[in-house]
Amino acid sequence: MTVNDQNRFQAIISHAKEYGFVFPSSEIYDGLSAVYDYGPWGSELKKNIRESWWNAMTRMHDNIVGIDAAIFMHPTTWKASGHVDNFSDPMIDNKDSKKRYRVDHLIEGAAEELSKSGKQQEADDLLRQMDEGLAANDFTELKNLIDRNGIKCSVSNTCNWTDVRQFNLMFSTQLGSVAEDANEIYLRPETAQGIFVNFLNVQKTARMKIPFGIAQVGKAFRNEIVARQFIFRMREFEQMEMQYFIRPGSQKEWYEYWKTERMKWHTAMGIPSENYRFHDHVKLAHYADAAVDIEYAFPIGWKEVEGIHSRTDFDLKNHQQFSGKKQQYFDPEVNQSHVPYVIETSIGLDRMFLLVLCHAYQEEKWTKEDGNEDSRVVLKIPPAIAPIKLAVLPLLKKEGLPEIAREIMASCRNEFYCFYEEKDTIGKRYRRMDALGTPFCVTVDHQTKEDRTVTIRYRDTMKQERISMEGLAAFIRSKF
């Protein structure tokens, strides 16, 4: 586990582009800031992570079902949710460079520099004071904190700052053909509200009894002023959220339950538990009575991947008030109606994708038996979510070997994603598959024609063994 390793992070970004995982959006037009496209293997990896989460939430729980709500919602939704009034970040501008910064990012950057200089106590004190200022919404103190510590703009290298002020992060657009104020709507900044406004629809049609959950995966949009760090913070991103509706008064119990359950999912992916930690919120959102982040040790530092929040009855109660329609559940066990409380689990799919890449990326060097040095770049992606599960490689392009390889492809491709390649030497093909994170390669050679066995090579150890072609798909799947 290496934290604050910018060279490693840049190597991961370069690898992601070179091998078809992530591309800058609209690159032929010089790109668009903080917007990215997922390539052939990135889209496959992203799909596998999404399915792992979806199956863990819905198929493995009898009382959690899914929905797919629209991105556009009635604008009053965002008034009721508090986003119109509260969905803002404190910002500050440098008067010389005209560059705008999120206050917490600016101060965190200064603390990071202090830490690198061996001044860890000063860094910790700076972050503590920042947390206190943010928790109190004390913008004057935050400005004074920046001034006292001589925090400079990275462009102008000056401390000529404006006052701190709030900036709303929602994208707005017009609905219909006439651009009037009455037609202004928003691109959703989160997927949760689509769940809340469908609470009763789902409860009745899926015949759910409290406690029960509603899961959703979908795009969300935030006008981040300082979007940075590759796909970690983007303006268009994908969330995987589950809202768990519970009886009032039971929130502490369920909050702890979902903290444990969500951490189990992360470690079951094959990521070491020591690379994770819980971080309790100092400043709670306006809807929460408890909140914690699951953080991962990225090369850019400890960063949030998932949040677990006890949202109380804020959302349903507000939608009840603004819509004039009751959002209550009749609980037969206590023979009364109530507005349910909610425990939320919310994970960024793009951040989880980046986490997997950061965990998987390895640069290995070793000395061969003949004394020469060898090396490779390998993505040790957990096999269950690897983009390509099996590469089928005929040793030669002739002598009937490609035909046998195609036979193997036909027998396995219904089970998982397979890749066929016959170009280049077998060594180069192995290295290419290592770089794509393919856990298993099978080589078809002349012995295959005689006894229908193939050589299987394991990505992580590079060990090879001969196995029968029969039952190959079942053998590979057993390794997941």
N, C-alpha and C positions, 0 to 999 in steps of 0.2 A: 504494500500500500504506500503510494507516494503522493503526498499532497503538495500543491504549489510547485508543479513541474511544468513550466510553460513550454519547454522544448518538447516534452512528451505530448502535450496537448496539441501543439502545432503538427507534430508527426501524425497524430491520429486524424486531424482534419485533412491533411494531405492524402493520407491513405484512403480515407472515406471517398474522396473525389476520384483518385486514380483507379480504384477498384469498383466503382459504380454503386456506392452506397448513398452519397449525398452530393448534389451539385448546387452551386449558386443559382438562384432563380434568374431566368432571362439573361444568362451569362453572355450571350452574343451581343447584348445591348449594355454590357458592363454591369449587369446584375441589378438587384434591388435590395437595399439594405435590410438585413435581418429577415430575409425570406429565402427559403431553400426548397429544392425539389429532391425527392427520393428516387434514386436510380433503380436499376433492376434488382440488385441484391438488397439495397436499403428498403425498398418497398416490401420485399419478401420477409425480411427480418422484422420490419414494423408490423406486418400482418401477423406474424407468429407471436410476437409479444402481445398484441391486441387479443388474439384468440386465447392465449394462456390466461390473461386476466379475465376475459369474458367467461371462459369455462370455469375458472376458479370461483367466480362470483355467482353465476347463474346455475350451471349444471351441478355444482357441488353443494348447493343450498336449495332445499325444498321451498324456501320462503323468500327467494329473491328472483325477480323477473326483470326483463329488459324492455326498453323502449328506444325509439329513434325519433326525437322531437325535432321540429324545424329550427333552422338558424334564426329566421325572422320571427319575432314575437310582438304582440301588442305593446306599444311603448309604455303603457301604464305598468306593465310587468316590472320594468326597471325602476319605476318610481316606488312601487311597493317593495321591491327587494332592497332598496337603499342605494342602488348603484348611481342613480342620478345625483344624489346628494353626497355620497360617501366614497364612491369608487375613484379615488384620487391618490396621487403620489406627491409628496413634497419635493419640489424642484428648486434649483438655483442656477442662475446664469452667470457666466463670466462676462463682464462688460467689455473686455478687450478682444476676446476671441469670438464672442457671441455664441459660445458653445453652452448647451444646457446639460445639466447633470441631475440625476436622481440623488438626493441628499445622502441616502443610506449607502449608495454605491460609491459616492465620492469619499465619504468617511471610511468605509470599509477598505477602499484602495489605499488610503493613508495608513490605516492600521496594518495592512499587509506589508507595506514598506517598512514600518517600524519593526514588525516581526522578523523580516528578512535581515534587518540590521542588528538583531539580537536584543531588541528592546521589547520583549514580550509583555512585561508588566504594563508598560506605557500603552501598548496596543490593546491589551485587555481593558485598561481604564478608559481608553477612547471609545471602544465599542460599548462599554457599560453606560457611559454618559450619553452616547447616541441612543441606545435603547430607552433610557429614561426620558430623553427629549421626545422621541417618537411616541412613546406610550402616553405622554402628557399632551401631545400635539403642541408642544412649545416650540414654535418656529423661531422665535427670538433667540432662545437658548441654543438651538441647532446652528443658527447663523453665528452666534458668539463662539460656539465650539469650533467651527471651521476657522474663524478668525484667530482664536487663541492658539490654535495648533499650526497656523501658517500654511494651511492646505492650499496648494496651488493648482491652477488649471494646467492640464497636460499639454495644451496647445500653446497658450500665451505665456505660461510659466509665471503668471501673476496671481495675486490674491484679491483682485478687484471684483468683488461679488455683489450681486443684487440681493435683495431680501429673499427669504424662502417663501414660496407660495405653492398652492395646490394646483394640480393639473389633472383634469378628468381623462381617463384612459379609454373611454368608449368611442368606437367609430360610429358616426351617424351617416345616414343616407336618406333618400326620399323614396317613398312608396307610391307608385303610380306615375302618371305622366305630367302632373303639375307640381312644381317644387314649392309647396307652401309649408308653413310651420306645422300645420295640423297633420301633414303627411310625413313628418320626420320620424324615422324609426332607427333602431340601432342594430348593428351586428352584435350578436350575443357575446359578452365578455366571459361567460362561463356556461356550462351545460346544465347546471343544477336547477335553474328556474324552469326549464322544460319538464323536469321531473315533478317539481312542486305543483305546477298548474295542472298536471295530469294525475295528481294523487288519487282523487276519488274515481276517475275513469279507470285507472289500473286496479285499485282496490276492489271495485265492484266486478269488473270483467274477468280478472284473474282469481277472484274469490279468495282474496288474501285476508288473513287475520293478523292483527298486531301481535308480536313484532314481525315486520316484513320489510323487504328492501326493493328498491327500483334502481336498476343499473343502466348506464348509458355511455356510449363512446361517441365523440363527435368533435367537430372543429369549433374553436372559440377564437376571438379576435380582441387584441388589446393594442392600443396606440402607444406602445412603449416608446418613450422619448430616448431612452438609452438602452436599446436592444443590443446585446453583445454576447460574446463567448459562444460563437458558432450557433448550434441549434438549442443551446440551453435557454436562451430568452429570445423568443421570436414574436412577431406581430400576428402571425397566423399559426396556430398550434392545435394539437389534439389532446383532449382530456378523456380520462377514463374515471367516471365518478359513480358512486353508489350512495344513495340516501336511504338510511335505515330508520323506519318509523317505529317509535316505541312509546310506551306508556309514560306519562310525566312522572318524574321522580326516580325513574330507573336509568337515567342517562349516565351516571357515574359507572355503573356496572357494565353497560354496553360500550361505553367509551374505552374502558380498559380491555374489554373483549376484542374490539376491532383493532386496537393497537397491537395486540398479540397476533391476531389473525393476519394482519397485513404484513407484519415482519416475517411471519412464517412463509408467506408467498415469496417475498424477496429472497430469502435464504434458500428456499426450495428451487429457485432458478439456478442455483449453483454458485451464487455470489457469497463469498465468506462473510460471516456475521460481523467480524471485526472491522469491515469496511463500512458498516452502518452505525448510526446512533440516533437516538431520539433527542429532539431539541424543543423544549416547551416554549410557547410564545410568551414574550414579556408583555407585548401589546396585543390584546384580543380584538378581533374584528367586532363590528357593532352587533353582530348576530350571535356571538359565541359566549359560552360560559367556561369553555376549556378548549385548548387547541395545542397540537403538537405536530412537529414536522419529522418525517423520516429523512435523515440526511445521509449522503454518501460522500466518501472521500475521493472526489474528483481530482484530477491533476491541477485544477484551478481552485482547489480548496474544498472544505466541507460545504455542500450545497443541498438545498431542499429538492427532493424528488416527489414526495407524497405528503399530503396533509390529512390529519384526522381531526375533525372538529365536532364539538358538541354544539349544535346550532339552536338548541332549545326549541321553542315553538314559534320563533321569530318569523320564519318564512310563511308558513301556512296561516298564521294569525294575520299577517300583513296582507296577504292575498285575499283573505276573507274580508278584511276591512275595505280594501280598495275595490274589490269586485262586487261586494254586497252579497256574495254567495257563500254559504256555510262550508267550511273545510274541516268538518268534524267527523270523528269516527265513533260509532256506538260500540262500546266494549261490553259484550255479554257477560264477561267474567265478573265485572264490578257493577253491571247494570246501569251504566251512565255513558253519556257522550263527552268527548273531550277533543281538543286540538292536539294531535300527537307531537311529541318531541322528536328530534332528528339527530342521528349521528351520521356524519358525512365522512366518506373516504374519497379522496381526490388525488389522482396521480397523473402527471404529465407524461403522455406516451412518448413525446419527442425526448424528454429528459431521460426516460427509462431506456430509450434507444441509445442515447449518448452514454448512459451508465454502462450498458452492455458492451459498447465499443471500448470504453476506457478500461473496463475489467479485462476484456479479451485480448487487447493489443499487446503483443510481446515481440521484442527483438532478441533473438537468441543467437549465441555464438558458441562454438565448441571446436575441439581438436579431433580430427578423424584419426583412424588407426594408422594411416600413412604419415601422420604428423602435420598434415596441412590443415589450415583453418577453414571452417565452413560457417555459414550463417543463414538465417531466414527470418522473415517477418511473418508471424502467424497470428490469426485471430482465434483464440480459444473460446469461442462462443459455446455456451451450453448446447449440446447436440439437439435437445428438444426444440430449440428455437432457431437453430442455424438455418440460414437462407437455403443452402443446398445441403441435403442430408448425405447424398451419395454421388460421387463422380465415377463414371464408367469410362475406362481408358483402354482401348485396344492398343497393344504394343506396336502394331504396324497397321498401315492403312490397307493392307492386302492380305492374301492367303486365308480369307474367310474369317479373320479375327473381327473386323467391324460387324459382320453379320451376327456373330455370337454376342458381341457387346450390345447390339440393338435388341437382341432377344432378352438380355438382362434388363435393359431399359424398360421394355414392354412389361416385364413381370414386376417391376418395382415402382413405376411412376404413378400407379394408382394409390400406392401406399404413402408416398412422400415425394418431395421435390428431388429429382435426379438431374444430373448434368452430363452430357456426352461430349467428349473432346478427343480428337485424334491428331491435332497439330502439335509439333515440337517434340523434343525428346521427353521420355517419361519423367526424368528429373525435373525439367522445367514445368511440366504439367502438375507434378506434385507441389512444387513451390507456389504455383498460381492458386491451387486449391487451398493451400495453407493460408495464403493471404486473403482468401474469401471466407475462411472459417469453416470449410467443408470437413466434417469430422471423419468421414470414411471415403477411401478411394479403392476401387477394385480394378485390377489390371488383367486383361484378357491376353494370354500368350499362347504359344504353341502347345504347351501341356494341357491347356484348357480343351483343345480339340481332342485330346486323347482320353482324359478322365473327367472332364467337366468340372474342374476345380479352377478357382481364380485366386490371385494374390490380393488379400485385403490389407490395406495400410491404414494405421491409426494416426490421426493428425497429431494428437498431443504427445505421443511417445515416438512417433515415426517407426514403430515396430511393424513387422509384416508377418503374415502367416497365410497358409493355403487353406481354403475352405471350399466346400461344395457349392456349386451354383444353386442346387436345390434348396429351397427354403431360405434363400438369401435375404429376401425382404423381411421375413420374420426375425432372422438373426440380427439385422441392422436395427430393427425396431426395438428389440430386446435391450439394445445398448443405450437407448434413450433413458 
